[in-house]
Amino acid sequence: MVRAIILVKSPKKLIAARLRKIIHVSDSFPTSGQFDAVAIIEVKELVQIKDVATQIQKISGVERTETMVEVS
């Protein structure tokens, strides 16, 4: 299992709730600071992270994302 955190910049107030609807997003919550929400994702293979990030970037109102992969 590969875990990653995707930081999301979006002025939409309910962006965290919309993130939870994406497959492989195990949790999401709003944040303060440079990014507006965090999505925690869990996938079987590293290559799937890009697919999830692309789905998030396609959500209306998402301005940018930044992905951090867990290193163990």
PDB file of N, H, CA, C and O in Angstrom:
ATOM      1  N   MET A   1       0.845  -1.179   0.000  1.00  0.00           N
ATOM      2  CA  MET A   1       0.000   0.000   0.000  1.00  0.00           C
ATOM      3  C   MET A   1       0.887   1.238   0.000  1.00  0.00           C
ATOM      4  O   MET A   1       1.845   1.327   0.768  1.00  0.00           O
ATOM      5  N   VAL A   2       0.564   2.180  -0.859  1.00  0.00           N
ATOM      6  H   VAL A   2      -0.213   2.108  -1.483  1.00  0.00           H
ATOM      7  CA  VAL A   2       1.305   3.437  -0.954  1.00  0.00           C
ATOM      8  C   VAL A   2       0.387   4.553  -0.481  1.00  0.00           C
ATOM      9  O   VAL A   2      -0.757   4.656  -0.926  1.00  0.00           O
ATOM     10  N   ARG A   3       0.887   5.384   0.416  1.00  0.00           N
ATOM     11  H   ARG A   3       1.815   5.300   0.778  1.00  0.00           H
ATOM     12  CA  ARG A   3       0.097   6.513   0.907  1.00  0.00           C
ATOM     13  C   ARG A   3       0.724   7.815   0.458  1.00  0.00           C
ATOM     14  O   ARG A   3       1.942   7.930   0.318  1.00  0.00           O
ATOM     15  N   ALA A   4      -0.148   8.801   0.233  1.00  0.00           N
ATOM     16  H   ALA A   4      -1.137   8.707   0.347  1.00  0.00           H
ATOM     17  CA  ALA A   4       0.321  10.122  -0.158  1.00  0.00           C
ATOM     18  C   ALA A   4      -0.642  11.175   0.382  1.00  0.00           C
ATOM     19  O   ALA A   4      -1.790  10.888   0.720  1.00  0.00           O
ATOM     20  N   ILE A   5      -0.141  12.383   0.451  1.00  0.00           N
ATOM     21  H   ILE A   5       0.791  12.616   0.177  1.00  0.00           H
ATOM     22  CA  ILE A   5      -0.946  13.531   0.839  1.00  0.00           C
ATOM     23  C   ILE A   5      -0.964  14.478  -0.355  1.00  0.00           C
ATOM     24  O   ILE A   5       0.076  14.797  -0.931  1.00  0.00           O
ATOM     25  N   ILE A   6      -2.158  14.916  -0.712  1.00  0.00           N
ATOM     26  H   ILE A   6      -3.003  14.657  -0.244  1.00  0.00           H
ATOM     27  CA  ILE A   6      -2.282  15.898  -1.786  1.00  0.00           C
ATOM     28  C   ILE A   6      -2.847  17.170  -1.180  1.00  0.00           C
ATOM     29  O   ILE A   6      -3.946  17.174  -0.624  1.00  0.00           O
ATOM     30  N   LEU A   7      -2.082  18.252  -1.293  1.00  0.00           N
ATOM     31  H   LEU A   7      -1.189  18.248  -1.744  1.00  0.00           H
ATOM     32  CA  LEU A   7      -2.515  19.560  -0.823  1.00  0.00           C
ATOM     33  C   LEU A   7      -3.274  20.225  -1.958  1.00  0.00           C
ATOM     34  O   LEU A   7      -2.840  20.168  -3.109  1.00  0.00           O
ATOM     35  N   VAL A   8      -4.402  20.854  -1.649  1.00  0.00           N
ATOM     36  H   VAL A   8      -4.754  20.900  -0.715  1.00  0.00           H
ATOM     37  CA  VAL A   8      -5.272  21.412  -2.687  1.00  0.00           C
ATOM     38  C   VAL A   8      -5.536  22.893  -2.426  1.00  0.00           C
ATOM     39  O   VAL A   8      -5.932  23.285  -1.328  1.00  0.00           O
ATOM     40  N   LYS A   9      -5.309  23.700  -3.449  1.00  0.00           N
ATOM     41  H   LYS A   9      -4.987  23.382  -4.340  1.00  0.00           H
ATOM     42  CA  LYS A   9      -5.613  25.129  -3.398  1.00  0.00           C
ATOM     43  C   LYS A   9      -6.913  25.349  -4.158  1.00  0.00           C
ATOM     44  O   LYS A   9      -6.981  25.110  -5.363  1.00  0.00           O
ATOM     45  N   SER A  10      -7.947  25.805  -3.449  1.00  0.00           N
ATOM     46  H   SER A  10      -7.891  25.999  -2.469  1.00  0.00           H
ATOM     47  CA  SER A  10      -9.245  26.044  -4.067  1.00  0.00           C
ATOM     48  C   SER A  10     -10.064  26.975  -3.184  1.00  0.00           C
ATOM     49  O   SER A  10     -10.184  26.739  -1.981  1.00  0.00           O
ATOM     50  N   PRO A  11     -10.622  28.017  -3.760  1.00  0.00           N
ATOM     51  CA  PRO A  11     -11.452  28.917  -2.963  1.00  0.00           C
ATOM     52  C   PRO A  11     -12.828  28.334  -2.632  1.00  0.00           C
ATOM     53  O   PRO A  11     -13.580  28.937  -1.866  1.00  0.00           O
ATOM     54  N   LYS A  12     -13.166  27.185  -3.190  1.00  0.00           N
ATOM     55  H   LYS A  12     -12.556  26.695  -3.812  1.00  0.00           H
ATOM     56  CA  LYS A  12     -14.468  26.562  -2.932  1.00  0.00           C
ATOM     57  C   LYS A  12     -14.541  26.121  -1.466  1.00  0.00           C
ATOM     58  O   LYS A  12     -13.621  25.474  -0.967  1.00  0.00           O
ATOM     59  N   LYS A  13     -15.611  26.463  -0.790  1.00  0.00           N
ATOM     60  H   LYS A  13     -16.359  26.989  -1.195  1.00  0.00           H
ATOM     61  CA  LYS A  13     -15.741  26.165   0.636  1.00  0.00           C
ATOM     62  C   LYS A  13     -15.908  24.682   0.934  1.00  0.00           C
ATOM     63  O   LYS A  13     -15.446  24.218   1.976  1.00  0.00           O
ATOM     64  N   LEU A  14     -16.544  23.936   0.066  1.00  0.00           N
ATOM     65  H   LEU A  14     -16.920  24.314  -0.780  1.00  0.00           H
ATOM     66  CA  LEU A  14     -16.816  22.526   0.334  1.00  0.00           C
ATOM     67  C   LEU A  14     -15.854  21.600  -0.406  1.00  0.00           C
ATOM     68  O   LEU A  14     -16.200  20.454  -0.695  1.00  0.00           O
ATOM     69  N   ILE A  15     -14.669  22.075  -0.711  1.00  0.00           N
ATOM     70  H   ILE A  15     -14.387  23.006  -0.476  1.00  0.00           H
ATOM     71  CA  ILE A  15     -13.724  21.265  -1.496  1.00  0.00           C
ATOM     72  C   ILE A  15     -13.348  19.978  -0.759  1.00  0.00           C
ATOM     73  O   ILE A  15     -13.195  18.940  -1.403  1.00  0.00           O
ATOM     74  N   ALA A  16     -13.195  20.009   0.551  1.00  0.00           N
ATOM     75  H   ALA A  16     -13.319  20.853   1.074  1.00  0.00           H
ATOM     76  CA  ALA A  16     -12.802  18.802   1.295  1.00  0.00           C
ATOM     77  C   ALA A  16     -13.866  17.717   1.154  1.00  0.00           C
ATOM     78  O   ALA A  16     -13.536  16.539   1.019  1.00  0.00           O
ATOM     79  N   ALA A  17     -15.135  18.107   1.186  1.00  0.00           N
ATOM     80  H   ALA A  17     -15.403  19.065   1.296  1.00  0.00           H
ATOM     81  CA  ALA A  17     -16.219  17.131   1.018  1.00  0.00           C
ATOM     82  C   ALA A  17     -16.210  16.540  -0.387  1.00  0.00           C
ATOM     83  O   ALA A  17     -16.488  15.354  -0.564  1.00  0.00           O
ATOM     84  N   ARG A  18     -15.896  17.347  -1.371  1.00  0.00           N
ATOM     85  H   ARG A  18     -15.670  18.311  -1.227  1.00  0.00           H
ATOM     86  CA  ARG A  18     -15.840  16.857  -2.750  1.00  0.00           C
ATOM     87  C   ARG A  18     -14.663  15.889  -2.938  1.00  0.00           C
ATOM     88  O   ARG A  18     -14.755  14.934  -3.710  1.00  0.00           O
ATOM     89  N   LEU A  19     -13.570  16.141  -2.233  1.00  0.00           N
ATOM     90  H   LEU A  19     -13.495  16.916  -1.606  1.00  0.00           H
ATOM     91  CA  LEU A  19     -12.400  15.261  -2.331  1.00  0.00           C
ATOM     92  C   LEU A  19     -12.720  13.865  -1.813  1.00  0.00           C
ATOM     93  O   LEU A  19     -12.234  12.874  -2.357  1.00  0.00           O
ATOM     94  N   ARG A  20     -13.534  13.781  -0.766  1.00  0.00           N
ATOM     95  H   ARG A  20     -13.928  14.587  -0.324  1.00  0.00           H
ATOM     96  CA  ARG A  20     -13.869  12.485  -0.163  1.00  0.00           C
ATOM     97  C   ARG A  20     -14.624  11.573  -1.116  1.00  0.00           C
ATOM     98  O   ARG A  20     -14.649  10.358  -0.916  1.00  0.00           O
ATOM     99  N   LYS A  21     -15.234  12.133  -2.140  1.00  0.00           N
ATOM    100  H   LYS A  21     -15.213  13.119  -2.302  1.00  0.00           H
ATOM    101  CA  LYS A  21     -15.996  11.341  -3.099  1.00  0.00           C
ATOM    102  C   LYS A  21     -15.112  10.644  -4.137  1.00  0.00           C
ATOM    103  O   LYS A  21     -15.589   9.791  -4.886  1.00  0.00           O
ATOM    104  N   ILE A  22     -13.840  11.000  -4.183  1.00  0.00           N
ATOM    105  H   ILE A  22     -13.452  11.693  -3.575  1.00  0.00           H
ATOM    106  CA  ILE A  22     -12.917  10.408  -5.152  1.00  0.00           C
ATOM    107  C   ILE A  22     -12.396   9.081  -4.611  1.00  0.00           C
ATOM    108  O   ILE A  22     -12.004   8.977  -3.449  1.00  0.00           O
ATOM    109  N   ILE A  23     -12.400   8.079  -5.472  1.00  0.00           N
ATOM    110  H   ILE A  23     -12.718   8.164  -6.417  1.00  0.00           H
ATOM    111  CA  ILE A  23     -11.912   6.759  -5.073  1.00  0.00           C
ATOM    112  C   ILE A  23     -10.436   6.873  -4.660  1.00  0.00           C
ATOM    113  O   ILE A  23      -9.675   7.631  -5.261  1.00  0.00           O
ATOM    114  N   HIS A  24     -10.055   6.139  -3.668  1.00  0.00           N
ATOM    115  H   HIS A  24     -10.673   5.523  -3.179  1.00  0.00           H
ATOM    116  CA  HIS A  24      -8.716   6.096  -3.073  1.00  0.00           C
ATOM    117  C   HIS A  24      -8.433   7.235  -2.098  1.00  0.00           C
ATOM    118  O   HIS A  24      -7.378   7.241  -1.464  1.00  0.00           O
ATOM    119  N   VAL A  25      -9.349   8.204  -1.959  1.00  0.00           N
ATOM    120  H   VAL A  25     -10.206   8.200  -2.474  1.00  0.00           H
ATOM    121  CA  VAL A  25      -9.166   9.241  -0.940  1.00  0.00           C
ATOM    122  C   VAL A  25      -9.725   8.677   0.363  1.00  0.00           C
ATOM    123  O   VAL A  25     -10.933   8.485   0.502  1.00  0.00           O
ATOM    124  N   SER A  26      -8.835   8.415   1.312  1.00  0.00           N
ATOM    125  H   SER A  26      -7.854   8.571   1.200  1.00  0.00           H
ATOM    126  CA  SER A  26      -9.271   7.814   2.577  1.00  0.00           C
ATOM    127  C   SER A  26      -9.752   8.857   3.575  1.00  0.00           C
ATOM    128  O   SER A  26     -10.542   8.547   4.467  1.00  0.00           O
ATOM    129  N   ASP A  27      -9.277  10.101   3.429  1.00  0.00           N
ATOM    130  H   ASP A  27      -8.636  10.353   2.705  1.00  0.00           H
ATOM    131  CA  ASP A  27      -9.711  11.183   4.313  1.00  0.00           C
ATOM    132  C   ASP A  27      -9.383  12.508   3.644  1.00  0.00           C
ATOM    133  O   ASP A  27      -8.467  12.592   2.826  1.00  0.00           O
ATOM    134  N   SER A  28     -10.122  13.523   3.992  1.00  0.00           N
ATOM    135  H   SER A  28     -10.866  13.455   4.656  1.00  0.00           H
ATOM    136  CA  SER A  28      -9.819  14.881   3.543  1.00  0.00           C
ATOM    137  C   SER A  28     -10.388  15.854   4.554  1.00  0.00           C
ATOM    138  O   SER A  28     -11.378  15.568   5.228  1.00  0.00           O
ATOM    139  N   PHE A  29      -9.751  17.004   4.650  1.00  0.00           N
ATOM    140  H   PHE A  29      -8.947  17.237   4.103  1.00  0.00           H
ATOM    141  CA  PHE A  29     -10.216  18.004   5.600  1.00  0.00           C
ATOM    142  C   PHE A  29      -9.730  19.384   5.165  1.00  0.00           C
ATOM    143  O   PHE A  29      -8.701  19.500   4.499  1.00  0.00           O
ATOM    144  N   PRO A  30     -10.468  20.434   5.541  1.00  0.00           N
ATOM    145  CA  PRO A  30     -10.037  21.795   5.213  1.00  0.00           C
ATOM    146  C   PRO A  30      -8.856  22.196   6.086  1.00  0.00           C
ATOM    147  O   PRO A  30      -8.685  21.688   7.194  1.00  0.00           O
ATOM    148  N   THR A  31      -8.045  23.113   5.574  1.00  0.00           N
ATOM    149  H   THR A  31      -8.184  23.526   4.674  1.00  0.00           H
ATOM    150  CA  THR A  31      -6.879  23.594   6.315  1.00  0.00           C
ATOM    151  C   THR A  31      -6.785  25.110   6.181  1.00  0.00           C
ATOM    152  O   THR A  31      -7.422  25.712   5.318  1.00  0.00           O
ATOM    153  N   SER A  32      -5.994  25.702   7.036  1.00  0.00           N
ATOM    154  H   SER A  32      -5.476  25.213   7.738  1.00  0.00           H
ATOM    155  CA  SER A  32      -5.695  27.128   6.904  1.00  0.00           C
ATOM    156  C   SER A  32      -4.283  27.236   6.339  1.00  0.00           C
ATOM    157  O   SER A  32      -3.500  26.289   6.411  1.00  0.00           O
ATOM    158  N   GLY A  33      -3.973  28.378   5.789  1.00  0.00           N
ATOM    159  H   GLY A  33      -4.609  29.148   5.731  1.00  0.00           H
ATOM    160  CA  GLY A  33      -2.636  28.567   5.242  1.00  0.00           C
ATOM    161  C   GLY A  33      -2.635  28.624   3.727  1.00  0.00           C
ATOM    162  O   GLY A  33      -3.632  28.997   3.109  1.00  0.00           O
ATOM    163  N   GLN A  34      -1.520  28.254   3.137  1.00  0.00           N
ATOM    164  H   GLN A  34      -0.711  27.950   3.639  1.00  0.00           H
ATOM    165  CA  GLN A  34      -1.339  28.360   1.693  1.00  0.00           C
ATOM    166  C   GLN A  34      -2.297  27.467   0.911  1.00  0.00           C
ATOM    167  O   GLN A  34      -2.726  27.832  -0.184  1.00  0.00           O
ATOM    168  N   PHE A  35      -2.636  26.308   1.456  1.00  0.00           N
ATOM    169  H   PHE A  35      -2.288  26.011   2.346  1.00  0.00           H
ATOM    170  CA  PHE A  35      -3.567  25.389   0.806  1.00  0.00           C
ATOM    171  C   PHE A  35      -4.870  25.353   1.591  1.00  0.00           C
ATOM    172  O   PHE A  35      -4.901  25.633   2.789  1.00  0.00           O
ATOM    173  N   ASP A  36      -5.946  25.003   0.888  1.00  0.00           N
ATOM    174  H   ASP A  36      -5.920  24.776  -0.085  1.00  0.00           H
ATOM    175  CA  ASP A  36      -7.277  25.058   1.484  1.00  0.00           C
ATOM    176  C   ASP A  36      -7.794  23.709   1.970  1.00  0.00           C
ATOM    177  O   ASP A  36      -8.717  23.652   2.783  1.00  0.00           O
ATOM    178  N   ALA A  37      -7.205  22.626   1.475  1.00  0.00           N
ATOM    179  H   ALA A  37      -6.455  22.673   0.815  1.00  0.00           H
ATOM    180  CA  ALA A  37      -7.651  21.291   1.885  1.00  0.00           C
ATOM    181  C   ALA A  37      -6.525  20.287   1.696  1.00  0.00           C
ATOM    182  O   ALA A  37      -5.581  20.514   0.939  1.00  0.00           O
ATOM    183  N   VAL A  38      -6.649  19.174   2.405  1.00  0.00           N
ATOM    184  H   VAL A  38      -7.415  18.989   3.021  1.00  0.00           H
ATOM    185  CA  VAL A  38      -5.705  18.068   2.310  1.00  0.00           C
ATOM    186  C   VAL A  38      -6.496  16.807   1.975  1.00  0.00           C
ATOM    187  O   VAL A  38      -7.558  16.557   2.546  1.00  0.00           O
ATOM    188  N   ALA A  39      -5.968  16.019   1.046  1.00  0.00           N
ATOM    189  H   ALA A  39      -5.106  16.222   0.582  1.00  0.00           H
ATOM    190  CA  ALA A  39      -6.549  14.707   0.742  1.00  0.00           C
ATOM    191  C   ALA A  39      -5.500  13.656   1.048  1.00  0.00           C
ATOM    192  O   ALA A  39      -4.371  13.738   0.563  1.00  0.00           O
ATOM    193  N   ILE A  40      -5.863  12.675   1.846  1.00  0.00           N
ATOM    194  H   ILE A  40      -6.780  12.608   2.240  1.00  0.00           H
ATOM    195  CA  ILE A  40      -4.972  11.563   2.148  1.00  0.00           C
ATOM    196  C   ILE A  40      -5.423  10.402   1.262  1.00  0.00           C
ATOM    197  O   ILE A  40      -6.585   9.998   1.292  1.00  0.00           O
ATOM    198  N   ILE A  41      -4.494   9.878   0.481  1.00  0.00           N
ATOM    199  H   ILE A  41      -3.550  10.206   0.457  1.00  0.00           H
ATOM    200  CA  ILE A  41      -4.859   8.815  -0.446  1.00  0.00           C
ATOM    201  C   ILE A  41      -4.061   7.551  -0.160  1.00  0.00           C
ATOM    202  O   ILE A  41      -2.926   7.602   0.315  1.00  0.00           O
ATOM    203  N   GLU A  42      -4.681   6.421  -0.460  1.00  0.00           N
ATOM    204  H   GLU A  42      -5.602   6.379  -0.846  1.00  0.00           H
ATOM    205  CA  GLU A  42      -4.037   5.118  -0.311  1.00  0.00           C
ATOM    206  C   GLU A  42      -4.302   4.326  -1.586  1.00  0.00           C
ATOM    207  O   GLU A  42      -5.451   4.105  -1.969  1.00  0.00           O
ATOM    208  N   VAL A  43      -3.220   3.902  -2.237  1.00  0.00           N
ATOM    209  H   VAL A  43      -2.287   4.081  -1.926  1.00  0.00           H
ATOM    210  CA  VAL A  43      -3.323   3.145  -3.486  1.00  0.00           C
ATOM    211  C   VAL A  43      -2.416   1.924  -3.401  1.00  0.00           C
ATOM    212  O   VAL A  43      -1.552   1.835  -2.528  1.00  0.00           O
ATOM    213  N   LYS A  44      -2.625   0.989  -4.318  1.00  0.00           N
ATOM    214  H   LYS A  44      -3.326   1.062  -5.027  1.00  0.00           H
ATOM    215  CA  LYS A  44      -1.798  -0.220  -4.313  1.00  0.00           C
ATOM    216  C   LYS A  44      -0.448   0.013  -4.953  1.00  0.00           C
ATOM    217  O   LYS A  44       0.554  -0.555  -4.517  1.00  0.00           O
ATOM    218  N   GLU A  45      -0.408   0.861  -6.007  1.00  0.00           N
ATOM    219  H   GLU A  45      -1.221   1.323  -6.361  1.00  0.00           H
ATOM    220  CA  GLU A  45       0.841   1.084  -6.731  1.00  0.00           C
ATOM    221  C   GLU A  45       1.109   2.575  -6.883  1.00  0.00           C
ATOM    222  O   GLU A  45       0.179   3.373  -6.998  1.00  0.00           O
ATOM    223  N   LEU A  46       2.368   2.938  -6.882  1.00  0.00           N
ATOM    224  H   LEU A  46       3.123   2.289  -6.788  1.00  0.00           H
ATOM    225  CA  LEU A  46       2.805   4.324  -6.964  1.00  0.00           C
ATOM    226  C   LEU A  46       2.202   5.053  -8.169  1.00  0.00           C
ATOM    227  O   LEU A  46       1.839   6.224  -8.058  1.00  0.00           O
ATOM    228  N   VAL A  47       2.094   4.391  -9.292  1.00  0.00           N
ATOM    229  H   VAL A  47       2.389   3.439  -9.382  1.00  0.00           H
ATOM    230  CA  VAL A  47       1.597   5.025 -10.517  1.00  0.00           C
ATOM    231  C   VAL A  47       0.163   5.516 -10.372  1.00  0.00           C
ATOM    232  O   VAL A  47      -0.241   6.431 -11.090  1.00  0.00           O
ATOM    233  N   GLN A  48      -0.613   4.939  -9.469  1.00  0.00           N
ATOM    234  H   GLN A  48      -0.285   4.196  -8.885  1.00  0.00           H
ATOM    235  CA  GLN A  48      -2.001   5.341  -9.264  1.00  0.00           C
ATOM    236  C   GLN A  48      -2.134   6.727  -8.630  1.00  0.00           C
ATOM    237  O   GLN A  48      -3.184   7.360  -8.739  1.00  0.00           O
ATOM    238  N   ILE A  49      -1.089   7.192  -7.977  1.00  0.00           N
ATOM    239  H   ILE A  49      -0.236   6.678  -7.888  1.00  0.00           H
ATOM    240  CA  ILE A  49      -1.128   8.503  -7.341  1.00  0.00           C
ATOM    241  C   ILE A  49      -1.377   9.588  -8.378  1.00  0.00           C
ATOM    242  O   ILE A  49      -2.151  10.515  -8.141  1.00  0.00           O
ATOM    243  N   LYS A  50      -0.730   9.473  -9.511  1.00  0.00           N
ATOM    244  H   LYS A  50      -0.101   8.719  -9.704  1.00  0.00           H
ATOM    245  CA  LYS A  50      -0.912  10.460 -10.584  1.00  0.00           C
ATOM    246  C   LYS A  50      -2.362  10.485 -11.053  1.00  0.00           C
ATOM    247  O   LYS A  50      -2.905  11.556 -11.323  1.00  0.00           O
ATOM    248  N   ASP A  51      -2.989   9.324 -11.152  1.00  0.00           N
ATOM    249  H   ASP A  51      -2.547   8.454 -10.932  1.00  0.00           H
ATOM    250  CA  ASP A  51      -4.389   9.260 -11.578  1.00  0.00           C
ATOM    251  C   ASP A  51      -5.309   9.981 -10.598  1.00  0.00           C
ATOM    252  O   ASP A  51      -6.214  10.707 -11.008  1.00  0.00           O
ATOM    253  N   VAL A  52      -5.077   9.780  -9.311  1.00  0.00           N
ATOM    254  H   VAL A  52      -4.342   9.190  -8.978  1.00  0.00           H
ATOM    255  CA  VAL A  52      -5.900  10.431  -8.298  1.00  0.00           C
ATOM    256  C   VAL A  52      -5.664  11.949  -8.331  1.00  0.00           C
ATOM    257  O   VAL A  52      -6.614  12.726  -8.245  1.00  0.00           O
ATOM    258  N   ALA A  53      -4.413  12.363  -8.453  1.00  0.00           N
ATOM    259  H   ALA A  53      -3.641  11.732  -8.523  1.00  0.00           H
ATOM    260  CA  ALA A  53      -4.097  13.791  -8.519  1.00  0.00           C
ATOM    261  C   ALA A  53      -4.765  14.437  -9.729  1.00  0.00           C
ATOM    262  O   ALA A  53      -5.265  15.558  -9.638  1.00  0.00           O
ATOM    263  N   THR A  54      -4.777  13.741 -10.850  1.00  0.00           N
ATOM    264  H   THR A  54      -4.371  12.830 -10.924  1.00  0.00           H
ATOM    265  CA  THR A  54      -5.427  14.261 -12.058  1.00  0.00           C
ATOM    266  C   THR A  54      -6.922  14.426 -11.843  1.00  0.00           C
ATOM    267  O   THR A  54      -7.500  15.420 -12.283  1.00  0.00           O
ATOM    268  N   GLN A  55      -7.557  13.475 -11.176  1.00  0.00           N
ATOM    269  H   GLN A  55      -7.088  12.668 -10.818  1.00  0.00           H
ATOM    270  CA  GLN A  55      -8.989  13.579 -10.878  1.00  0.00           C
ATOM    271  C   GLN A  55      -9.273  14.803  -9.994  1.00  0.00           C
ATOM    272  O   GLN A  55     -10.251  15.520 -10.203  1.00  0.00           O
ATOM    273  N   ILE A  56      -8.409  15.022  -9.018  1.00  0.00           N
ATOM    274  H   ILE A  56      -7.614  14.439  -8.849  1.00  0.00           H
ATOM    275  CA  ILE A  56      -8.580  16.171  -8.130  1.00  0.00           C
ATOM    276  C   ILE A  56      -8.418  17.472  -8.903  1.00  0.00           C
ATOM    277  O   ILE A  56      -9.179  18.417  -8.695  1.00  0.00           O
ATOM    278  N   GLN A  57      -7.435  17.527  -9.792  1.00  0.00           N
ATOM    279  H   GLN A  57      -6.817  16.759  -9.961  1.00  0.00           H
ATOM    280  CA  GLN A  57      -7.186  18.743 -10.568  1.00  0.00           C
ATOM    281  C   GLN A  57      -8.343  19.076 -11.511  1.00  0.00           C
ATOM    282  O   GLN A  57      -8.498  20.229 -11.915  1.00  0.00           O
ATOM    283  N   LYS A  58      -9.146  18.088 -11.860  1.00  0.00           N
ATOM    284  H   LYS A  58      -9.020  17.152 -11.532  1.00  0.00           H
ATOM    285  CA  LYS A  58     -10.289  18.303 -12.752  1.00  0.00           C
ATOM    286  C   LYS A  58     -11.528  18.842 -12.032  1.00  0.00           C
ATOM    287  O   LYS A  58     -12.498  19.229 -12.685  1.00  0.00           O
ATOM    288  N   ILE A  59     -11.508  18.873 -10.699  1.00  0.00           N
ATOM    289  H   ILE A  59     -10.721  18.559 -10.169  1.00  0.00           H
ATOM    290  CA  ILE A  59     -12.639  19.407  -9.943  1.00  0.00           C
ATOM    291  C   ILE A  59     -12.720  20.910 -10.190  1.00  0.00           C
ATOM    292  O   ILE A  59     -11.719  21.622 -10.110  1.00  0.00           O
ATOM    293  N   SER A  60     -13.909  21.369 -10.487  1.00  0.00           N
ATOM    294  H   SER A  60     -14.722  20.791 -10.552  1.00  0.00           H
ATOM    295  CA  SER A  60     -14.127  22.795 -10.733  1.00  0.00           C
ATOM    296  C   SER A  60     -13.672  23.625  -9.532  1.00  0.00           C
ATOM    297  O   SER A  60     -14.062  23.351  -8.396  1.00  0.00           O
ATOM    298  N   GLY A  61     -12.854  24.629  -9.788  1.00  0.00           N
ATOM    299  H   GLY A  61     -12.537  24.852 -10.710  1.00  0.00           H
ATOM    300  CA  GLY A  61     -12.386  25.514  -8.722  1.00  0.00           C
ATOM    301  C   GLY A  61     -11.017  25.165  -8.166  1.00  0.00           C
ATOM    302  O   GLY A  61     -10.431  25.966  -7.438  1.00  0.00           O
ATOM    303  N   VAL A  62     -10.491  23.986  -8.492  1.00  0.00           N
ATOM    304  H   VAL A  62     -10.967  23.336  -9.084  1.00  0.00           H
ATOM    305  CA  VAL A  62      -9.158  23.629  -8.003  1.00  0.00           C
ATOM    306  C   VAL A  62      -8.122  24.418  -8.806  1.00  0.00           C
ATOM    307  O   VAL A  62      -8.052  24.304 -10.030  1.00  0.00           O
ATOM    308  N   GLU A  63      -7.333  25.204  -8.113  1.00  0.00           N
ATOM    309  H   GLU A  63      -7.389  25.296  -7.118  1.00  0.00           H
ATOM    310  CA  GLU A  63      -6.329  26.039  -8.771  1.00  0.00           C
ATOM    311  C   GLU A  63      -4.991  25.318  -8.938  1.00  0.00           C
ATOM    312  O   GLU A  63      -4.325  25.447  -9.966  1.00  0.00           O
ATOM    313  N   ARG A  64      -4.610  24.557  -7.909  1.00  0.00           N
ATOM    314  H   ARG A  64      -5.151  24.452  -7.075  1.00  0.00           H
ATOM    315  CA  ARG A  64      -3.353  23.798  -8.000  1.00  0.00           C
ATOM    316  C   ARG A  64      -3.302  22.766  -6.901  1.00  0.00           C
ATOM    317  O   ARG A  64      -4.047  22.835  -5.923  1.00  0.00           O
ATOM    318  N   THR A  65      -2.402  21.797  -7.076  1.00  0.00           N
ATOM    319  H   THR A  65      -1.796  21.741  -7.870  1.00  0.00           H
ATOM    320  CA  THR A  65      -2.208  20.754  -6.078  1.00  0.00           C
ATOM    321  C   THR A  65      -0.708  20.547  -5.873  1.00  0.00           C
ATOM    322  O   THR A  65       0.115  20.912  -6.713  1.00  0.00           O
ATOM    323  N   GLU A  66      -0.390  19.962  -4.748  1.00  0.00           N
ATOM    324  H   GLU A  66      -1.058  19.666  -4.066  1.00  0.00           H
ATOM    325  CA  GLU A  66       0.990  19.532  -4.475  1.00  0.00           C
ATOM    326  C   GLU A  66       0.914  18.186  -3.788  1.00  0.00           C
ATOM    327  O   GLU A  66       0.172  18.016  -2.821  1.00  0.00           O
ATOM    328  N   THR A  67       1.684  17.225  -4.287  1.00  0.00           N
ATOM    329  H   THR A  67       2.287  17.363  -5.072  1.00  0.00           H
ATOM    330  CA  THR A  67       1.612  15.859  -3.799  1.00  0.00           C
ATOM    331  C   THR A  67       2.887  15.490  -3.044  1.00  0.00           C
ATOM    332  O   THR A  67       3.999  15.794  -3.473  1.00  0.00           O
ATOM    333  N   MET A  68       2.689  14.829  -1.914  1.00  0.00           N
ATOM    334  H   MET A  68       1.785  14.581  -1.566  1.00  0.00           H
ATOM    335  CA  MET A  68       3.804  14.317  -1.118  1.00  0.00           C
ATOM    336  C   MET A  68       3.560  12.838  -0.865  1.00  0.00           C
ATOM    337  O   MET A  68       2.530  12.460  -0.307  1.00  0.00           O
ATOM    338  N   VAL A  69       4.503  12.003  -1.274  1.00  0.00           N
ATOM    339  H   VAL A  69       5.340  12.310  -1.727  1.00  0.00           H
ATOM    340  CA  VAL A  69       4.378  10.566  -1.118  1.00  0.00           C
ATOM    341  C   VAL A  69       5.093  10.149   0.169  1.00  0.00           C
ATOM    342  O   VAL A  69       6.201  10.602   0.458  1.00  0.00           O
ATOM    343  N   GLU A  70       4.432   9.274   0.936  1.00  0.00           N
ATOM    344  H   GLU A  70       3.532   8.906   0.702  1.00  0.00           H
ATOM    345  CA  GLU A  70       5.042   8.758   2.160  1.00  0.00           C
ATOM    346  C   GLU A  70       6.270   7.923   1.823  1.00  0.00           C
ATOM    347  O   GLU A  70       6.236   7.072   0.934  1.00  0.00           O
ATOM    348  N   VAL A  71       7.341   8.178   2.543  1.00  0.00           N
ATOM    349  H   VAL A  71       7.368   8.869   3.265  1.00  0.00           H
ATOM    350  CA  VAL A  71       8.582   7.421   2.366  1.00  0.00           C
ATOM    351  C   VAL A  71       8.810   6.615   3.628  1.00  0.00           C
ATOM    352  O   VAL A  71       8.825   7.152   4.736  1.00  0.00           O
ATOM    353  N   SER A  72       8.990   5.304   3.440  1.00  0.00           N
ATOM    354  H   SER A  72       8.978   4.868   2.540  1.00  0.00           H
ATOM    355  CA  SER A  72       9.221   4.475   4.632  1.00  0.00           C
ATOM    356  C   SER A  72      10.510   3.708   4.510  1.00  0.00           C
ATOM    357  O   SER A  72      10.870   2.958   5.417  1.00  0.00           O
TER     358      SER A  72
END
